């Protein structure tokens, strides 16, 4: 299967690229390893400067990148510009702060001195998805390039032009050939790359099924892996104060990127005192969304990434309705060219329905009515996923108490789950493990090496281990 740019708003194939075979992949891995030998020896400040420069170039090319994102996966153009802005900020963040994060950490040892130093591992393979074609790549690539690792990047097959533009921006920023390499490989070649003796680790953002596959191969080959997988984020509402803002946040949390986000708000868990008002407000807002060309700034409901994505969501909706769920609005493919689905709200979803435990990757919100915060927390935690979540309340301390009991990697209070360069990102349970972004993310693919020095005439402490 070739890599192809297919406009989700029209179904038109606008560009195609051939995949490479394993022999070519092996040569690129060897080149990445050769590049690592010199890249790791360059001063951290020089590596950080290249990454920071890539961020500046991305900012200069913002409109070019935004148009590519919208062309290849259908993101609304203003949201695409926002993604470029965030990706550029991440690159510049590590360009500015990476050196500080990698300073040796002094440790106490009787009669001597010790430090923890952070050394690069080597060539890494990143497997990245289509829904945030820049952001999800740079949050992996930026810190690791500063560390001194080199990157082989397998992008989603629907994002080839974004993938090539990313590779070019690193080359133009001064990264030597082999330091960042785009590889057009098929999914069944990923295991070959991970198993290669010169590849030292793997990072995947994608489905939990893909995560299990990558994790199994990495574990069998004793390779470090970071997995950011699916999510079914709870949006907990504890009171009806600030109702207009809460409804606006609920719509934003569900509909950003047309709902195609691991950290989108998907399960709305609302205390009964304010349930009706929030349901009605979300219904009104959903029905006012305007489907259309995602390059048109007046469009507010974009296409899904593919026809299969629409088909899969309709099947999940139909399963719920057939088993007794209530369809408040939406639920159908829109009768127009392209991959459009009505913004949908379901209530009365119960265990046994696919929509109860499966991730709904698109513009479908499930609303639950609960009697108190204990029931809200129990329902929020009744999920195989544990990526993000949010709690809305006028009493911030109450919200913090609830947030402490929510079993996820991230909780935002009075804001849908989001992302900033300086905040760690990642989850638990079937949402994966490991963290990206912030100072935490830069330490995932490093050798945390202890160097302990004692005087030659000092007292021996005995062996350990």
C-alpha positions as CSV (number, residue, x, y, z in Angstrom):
1,X,0.0,0.0,0.0
2,X,1.4,3.3,-1.1
3,X,1.4,6.5,1.0
4,X,-1.3,8.8,-0.3
5,X,-2.7,12.3,0.3
6,X,-6.5,11.9,0.0
7,X,-8.6,15.0,0.6
8,X,-11.2,13.9,3.2
9,X,-13.6,16.7,2.2
10,X,-13.8,15.4,-1.4
11,X,-12.3,11.9,-1.6
12,X,-9.8,13.1,-4.2
13,X,-6.3,11.5,-4.2
14,X,-3.9,14.3,-4.8
15,X,-0.5,12.7,-4.3
16,X,1.0,9.2,-3.9
17,X,4.4,7.9,-2.7
18,X,5.9,4.5,-2.8
19,X,6.8,2.6,0.3
20,X,10.4,1.4,0.8
21,X,11.4,-2.3,1.2
22,X,13.3,-3.7,4.2
23,X,16.6,-3.6,2.4
24,X,16.3,0.2,2.0
25,X,15.0,0.5,5.6
26,X,18.1,-1.3,6.8
27,X,20.3,1.2,5.0
28,X,18.5,4.1,6.5
29,X,18.8,2.6,10.0
30,X,22.5,2.2,9.4
31,X,22.8,5.8,8.3
32,X,20.9,6.9,11.4
33,X,23.3,5.0,13.5
34,X,26.3,6.5,11.7
35,X,24.8,10.0,12.2
36,X,24.4,9.2,15.9
37,X,28.1,8.6,16.4
38,X,28.9,12.3,15.6
39,X,25.5,13.9,16.6
40,X,25.9,12.6,20.2
41,X,29.3,14.2,20.5
42,X,28.2,17.7,19.5
43,X,27.7,20.0,22.4
44,X,24.1,20.0,23.8
45,X,23.8,23.7,23.0
46,X,24.5,23.0,19.3
47,X,21.9,20.2,19.1
48,X,19.4,22.4,21.0
49,X,20.0,25.3,18.6
50,X,19.1,23.1,15.6
51,X,15.9,22.0,17.3
52,X,15.1,25.6,18.2
53,X,15.8,26.7,14.6
54,X,13.4,24.1,13.3
55,X,10.7,25.7,15.5
56,X,11.5,29.1,14.0
57,X,11.3,27.7,10.5
58,X,8.0,26.0,11.2
59,X,6.6,29.3,12.5
60,X,7.8,31.0,9.3
61,X,6.1,28.3,7.2
62,X,3.0,28.2,9.3
63,X,0.5,28.6,6.5
64,X,2.2,26.0,4.3
65,X,2.1,23.5,7.1
66,X,-1.5,24.3,8.1
67,X,-2.7,23.8,4.5
68,X,-1.0,20.4,4.3
69,X,-2.6,19.3,7.6
70,X,-6.1,20.3,6.3
71,X,-5.5,18.8,2.9
72,X,-4.4,15.4,4.3
73,X,-6.6,14.8,7.3
74,X,-9.4,17.4,7.1
75,X,-8.6,19.5,10.2
76,X,-10.4,22.9,10.1
77,X,-7.9,25.5,8.8
78,X,-7.9,27.6,12.0
79,X,-7.3,24.5,14.1
80,X,-4.5,23.5,11.8
81,X,-2.9,26.8,12.3
82,X,-3.2,26.3,16.0
83,X,-1.5,22.9,15.7
84,X,1.4,24.4,13.8
85,X,1.7,27.1,16.5
86,X,1.9,24.4,19.3
87,X,4.4,22.2,17.4
88,X,6.6,25.2,16.8
89,X,6.4,26.2,20.5
90,X,7.4,22.6,21.5
91,X,10.5,22.8,19.3
92,X,11.5,26.2,20.6
93,X,10.8,25.1,24.2
94,X,13.3,22.2,24.0
95,X,15.7,24.4,22.0
96,X,15.7,26.8,24.9
97,X,15.4,24.5,27.9
98,X,16.8,21.1,26.8
99,X,20.3,21.8,28.0
100,X,19.1,22.7,31.5
101,X,17.0,19.6,31.7
102,X,20.1,17.4,30.8
103,X,22.5,18.8,33.4
104,X,24.0,16.1,35.6
105,X,22.2,15.6,38.9
106,X,24.5,15.5,41.9
107,X,23.9,12.7,44.5
108,X,25.1,12.1,48.0
109,X,27.7,9.3,48.7
110,X,29.7,8.9,52.0
111,X,33.3,10.0,51.5
112,X,33.0,10.8,47.8
113,X,30.8,12.3,45.1
114,X,28.3,10.9,42.6
115,X,26.2,12.2,39.8
116,X,23.5,11.0,37.5
117,X,24.3,11.9,33.9
118,X,21.9,11.7,30.9
119,X,23.4,10.0,27.9
120,X,21.7,9.3,24.6
121,X,20.8,5.7,23.5
122,X,21.1,5.9,19.7
123,X,18.7,5.6,16.8
124,X,15.0,5.5,17.8
125,X,11.9,4.6,15.7
126,X,8.8,6.8,16.1
127,X,5.4,5.5,14.9
128,X,3.0,8.5,14.7
129,X,-0.7,8.9,13.8
130,X,-2.6,11.1,11.4
131,X,-4.8,13.2,13.7
132,X,-2.1,15.7,14.8
133,X,0.5,15.3,12.0
134,X,3.0,17.8,13.4
135,X,2.3,18.0,17.2
136,X,2.6,14.3,17.9
137,X,5.8,14.0,15.9
138,X,7.6,16.9,17.4
139,X,6.8,16.1,21.0
140,X,8.7,12.8,20.4
141,X,11.4,14.2,18.1
142,X,12.3,17.5,19.7
143,X,13.5,16.3,23.1
144,X,15.3,13.3,21.7
145,X,17.2,15.3,19.2
146,X,18.4,17.5,22.0
147,X,19.4,14.5,24.0
148,X,21.6,13.3,21.1
149,X,19.5,10.4,19.8
150,X,18.7,10.2,16.1
151,X,15.1,9.7,14.8
152,X,13.6,7.4,12.2
153,X,10.0,8.5,11.8
154,X,7.2,6.3,10.3
155,X,4.2,8.6,9.8
156,X,0.6,7.6,9.1
157,X,0.1,6.5,5.5
158,X,-2.4,9.4,4.9
159,X,0.1,12.1,5.9
160,X,3.0,11.7,3.4
161,X,3.3,15.4,2.5
162,X,3.3,16.5,6.2
163,X,6.0,13.8,6.8
164,X,8.2,15.1,4.0
165,X,7.8,18.7,5.1
166,X,8.8,17.8,8.7
167,X,11.9,16.1,7.4
168,X,12.8,19.1,5.3
169,X,12.4,21.5,8.2
170,X,14.9,19.6,10.3
171,X,17.4,19.5,7.4
172,X,17.0,23.2,6.7
173,X,17.5,23.9,10.4
174,X,21.0,22.3,10.2
175,X,20.4,18.6,11.2
176,X,22.9,16.5,9.3
177,X,21.5,13.7,7.1
178,X,20.5,10.7,9.1
179,X,19.7,12.7,12.3
180,X,16.0,12.9,11.4
181,X,14.8,10.5,8.7
182,X,11.4,10.0,7.3
183,X,10.7,6.3,6.4
184,X,7.7,5.4,4.3
185,X,7.2,1.9,5.6
186,X,4.1,-0.3,6.0
187,X,2.7,-1.3,9.4
188,X,4.1,-4.8,9.1
189,X,7.6,-3.4,8.7
190,X,7.6,-1.7,12.0
191,X,8.5,-4.9,13.8
192,X,11.5,-5.3,11.5
193,X,12.7,-1.8,12.4
194,X,12.3,-2.3,16.2
195,X,14.1,-5.7,16.0
196,X,17.1,-4.2,14.2
197,X,20.2,-4.3,16.4
198,X,21.0,-0.6,15.8
199,X,17.5,0.6,16.9
200,X,17.6,1.4,20.6
201,X,14.0,2.2,21.3
202,X,10.5,2.9,20.0
203,X,7.7,5.4,20.6
204,X,4.1,5.0,19.4
205,X,1.1,7.2,19.5
206,X,-1.9,5.2,18.2
207,X,-4.5,2.7,19.1
208,X,-4.3,0.3,22.0
209,X,-4.1,-2.6,19.6
210,X,-1.1,-1.0,17.8
211,X,0.4,-0.3,21.3
212,X,0.2,-4.0,22.3
213,X,1.9,-5.0,19.0
214,X,4.7,-2.5,19.4
215,X,5.1,-3.2,23.1
216,X,5.3,-7.0,22.5
217,X,8.1,-6.6,19.9
218,X,10.0,-4.1,22.0
219,X,9.8,-6.3,25.1
220,X,10.9,-9.4,23.3
221,X,13.9,-7.5,22.1
222,X,14.6,-5.6,25.4
223,X,14.0,-2.2,23.8
224,X,12.7,0.8,25.7
225,X,9.2,1.9,24.5
226,X,6.8,4.8,25.2
227,X,3.2,4.2,24.3
228,X,0.5,6.9,24.1
229,X,-2.6,5.1,23.1
230,X,-6.4,5.6,23.1
231,X,-8.5,7.5,25.5
232,X,-12.1,7.9,26.7
233,X,-11.8,11.0,28.7
234,X,-14.4,11.9,31.3
235,X,-15.8,15.4,31.5
236,X,-17.2,15.6,35.1
237,X,-19.6,18.5,35.9
238,X,-20.3,19.0,39.6
239,X,-22.6,22.0,39.6
240,X,-24.5,24.3,37.3
241,X,-22.5,27.5,38.1
242,X,-20.9,29.2,35.1
243,X,-23.3,27.1,32.9
244,X,-22.6,29.0,29.7
245,X,-18.9,28.6,30.0
246,X,-19.2,24.9,30.9
247,X,-21.3,24.1,27.9
248,X,-18.9,26.0,25.6
249,X,-16.0,24.0,27.1
250,X,-18.0,20.7,26.6
251,X,-18.5,21.5,23.0
252,X,-14.9,22.5,22.5
253,X,-13.6,19.4,24.4
254,X,-15.7,17.1,22.2
255,X,-15.6,18.8,18.8
256,X,-12.0,20.0,18.5
257,X,-10.4,18.2,15.6
258,X,-13.9,16.9,14.8
259,X,-13.6,14.8,17.9
260,X,-10.6,12.9,16.5
261,X,-8.3,13.1,19.5
262,X,-7.1,10.7,22.1
263,X,-7.7,13.3,24.8
264,X,-11.0,14.6,23.5
265,X,-13.8,14.8,26.1
266,X,-15.9,11.7,25.3
267,X,-17.9,10.8,28.4
268,X,-19.8,13.7,30.0
269,X,-20.7,12.7,33.6
270,X,-23.0,15.3,34.9
271,X,-24.8,15.7,38.3
272,X,-28.5,15.4,37.9
273,X,-29.1,19.0,39.2
274,X,-27.6,20.5,36.0
275,X,-27.9,17.6,33.5
276,X,-30.9,18.8,31.6
277,X,-29.5,22.3,31.0
278,X,-26.1,21.0,29.8
279,X,-27.7,18.3,27.6
280,X,-30.0,20.9,26.0
281,X,-27.2,23.5,25.6
282,X,-24.9,20.9,23.9
283,X,-27.7,19.8,21.6
284,X,-28.3,23.3,20.5
285,X,-24.6,23.9,19.9
286,X,-24.1,20.6,18.0
287,X,-27.0,21.3,15.7
288,X,-25.6,24.8,14.9
289,X,-22.3,23.3,13.6
290,X,-21.9,23.9,9.9
291,X,-20.3,21.1,7.8
292,X,-18.3,22.2,4.8
293,X,-14.9,22.7,3.2
294,X,-12.3,22.7,6.1
295,X,-10.3,25.4,4.3
296,X,-13.2,27.7,4.6
297,X,-12.9,29.6,7.9
298,X,-16.7,29.7,8.2
299,X,-16.9,25.9,8.4
300,X,-17.4,24.6,12.0
301,X,-17.8,20.8,11.3
302,X,-15.0,19.2,9.4
303,X,-14.8,15.8,7.7
304,X,-13.5,12.7,9.4
305,X,-10.2,11.4,8.1
306,X,-11.7,8.5,6.1
307,X,-14.9,6.9,4.9
308,X,-14.0,3.9,7.2
309,X,-13.9,6.3,10.2
310,X,-17.5,7.4,9.4
311,X,-18.7,3.8,8.9
312,X,-17.1,2.7,12.2
313,X,-18.7,5.4,14.2
314,X,-22.2,4.9,12.7
315,X,-21.9,1.2,13.6
316,X,-21.1,2.1,17.2
317,X,-24.0,4.6,17.4
318,X,-26.4,2.1,15.8
319,X,-25.3,-0.6,18.3
320,X,-26.1,1.7,21.2
321,X,-29.5,2.8,19.9
322,X,-30.5,-0.8,19.0
323,X,-29.7,-1.8,22.6
324,X,-31.7,1.0,24.2
325,X,-29.7,4.2,24.1
326,X,-31.4,7.5,23.4
327,X,-30.2,9.4,20.3
328,X,-30.6,13.1,21.3
329,X,-29.3,14.5,18.0
330,X,-27.2,13.4,15.0
331,X,-26.2,9.8,14.4
332,X,-26.0,9.7,10.6
333,X,-23.6,10.2,7.8
334,X,-24.2,13.6,6.2
335,X,-25.5,13.4,2.6
336,X,-22.7,15.2,0.8
337,X,-19.4,14.5,-0.8
338,X,-16.7,13.7,1.7
339,X,-16.4,11.9,5.0
340,X,-18.9,13.9,7.1
341,X,-20.8,12.7,10.2
342,X,-23.5,14.6,12.1
343,X,-22.5,15.8,15.5
344,X,-24.1,13.3,17.8
345,X,-25.3,13.0,21.4
346,X,-26.2,9.8,23.1
347,X,-27.8,9.2,26.5
348,X,-28.9,6.1,28.4
349,X,-25.7,4.2,27.4
350,X,-25.2,1.1,29.5
351,X,-22.7,-1.7,29.9
352,X,-23.0,-4.1,27.0
353,X,-23.2,-1.4,24.4
354,X,-20.1,-0.8,22.4
355,X,-20.3,3.0,23.2
356,X,-19.9,2.3,26.9
357,X,-16.3,1.0,26.9
358,X,-15.1,1.6,23.4
359,X,-13.4,4.8,22.3
360,X,-15.6,7.0,20.1
361,X,-13.1,8.6,17.7
362,X,-15.2,11.4,16.2
363,X,-18.0,13.9,16.9
364,X,-20.0,11.7,19.3
365,X,-20.7,12.6,22.9
366,X,-22.1,10.2,25.5
367,X,-23.9,11.9,28.4
368,X,-24.5,10.3,31.8
369,X,-26.6,11.6,34.7
370,X,-25.3,10.8,38.2
371,X,-26.6,11.6,41.7
372,X,-23.4,12.6,43.4
373,X,-19.6,12.9,43.1
374,X,-18.9,9.4,44.3
375,X,-21.1,8.0,41.5
376,X,-19.3,10.4,39.1
377,X,-15.9,9.2,40.1
378,X,-16.9,5.5,39.9
379,X,-18.2,6.0,36.4
380,X,-15.2,8.0,35.3
381,X,-12.9,5.2,36.5
382,X,-15.1,2.4,34.9
383,X,-13.0,2.5,31.7
384,X,-10.2,0.5,30.2
385,X,-8.5,3.8,29.4
386,X,-6.8,6.3,31.6
387,X,-5.4,9.1,29.5
388,X,-6.9,12.4,30.5
389,X,-10.0,13.9,32.1
390,X,-11.5,17.1,33.4
391,X,-13.6,18.3,36.3
392,X,-15.8,21.4,36.3
393,X,-16.9,23.0,39.5
394,X,-17.3,26.5,41.0
395,X,-15.6,25.1,44.2
396,X,-12.0,24.5,43.0
397,X,-11.0,22.6,46.2
398,X,-13.9,20.2,45.7
399,X,-12.8,19.7,42.1
400,X,-9.3,19.0,43.2
401,X,-10.5,16.3,45.6
402,X,-12.4,14.7,42.8
403,X,-9.4,15.0,40.4
404,X,-7.2,13.2,43.0
405,X,-9.6,10.2,42.7
406,X,-9.8,10.0,38.9
407,X,-7.6,7.3,37.6
408,X,-5.8,8.9,34.6
409,X,-2.5,10.3,33.7
410,X,-3.8,13.9,33.5
411,X,-6.7,15.8,34.9
412,X,-7.6,19.4,34.1
413,X,-9.9,21.5,36.3
414,X,-12.4,23.8,34.6
415,X,-10.8,23.2,31.2
416,X,-11.0,20.2,28.8
417,X,-7.8,18.1,28.6
418,X,-5.2,20.0,26.6
419,X,-1.5,20.2,26.1
420,X,1.4,22.7,26.6
421,X,5.1,22.2,26.0
422,X,6.0,22.4,29.8
423,X,3.3,19.9,31.0
424,X,3.9,16.2,31.0
425,X,1.6,14.2,28.7
426,X,0.7,10.5,29.0
427,X,-1.7,8.0,30.6
428,X,-2.2,4.7,32.4
429,X,-4.1,1.4,31.9
430,X,-4.8,0.8,28.2
431,X,-3.9,4.4,27.4
432,X,-0.2,3.3,27.6
433,X,2.8,4.3,29.7
434,X,5.7,6.8,29.7
435,X,5.5,10.6,29.4
436,X,6.2,13.1,26.7
437,X,6.8,16.9,26.9
438,X,8.2,18.9,29.8
439,X,11.4,17.9,31.6
440,X,9.9,14.5,32.2
441,X,9.6,13.7,28.5
442,X,13.3,14.4,27.8
443,X,14.4,11.7,30.2
444,X,12.5,8.8,28.7
445,X,15.1,7.7,26.0
446,X,18.3,8.3,27.9
447,X,20.8,6.2,29.8
448,X,20.5,7.5,33.3
449,X,24.1,6.7,34.1
450,X,25.5,6.8,37.6
451,X,29.1,8.0,38.0
452,X,30.4,7.5,41.5
453,X,33.9,8.7,42.6
454,X,35.7,7.7,45.8
455,X,39.3,8.5,46.7
456,X,41.8,5.8,45.9
457,X,42.7,5.5,49.6
458,X,39.1,5.7,50.9
459,X,37.3,3.0,52.9
460,X,35.6,0.3,50.9
461,X,31.9,0.0,51.3
462,X,31.4,-3.6,50.1
463,X,29.6,-5.0,47.1
464,X,25.9,-4.5,46.3
465,X,23.3,-5.8,43.9
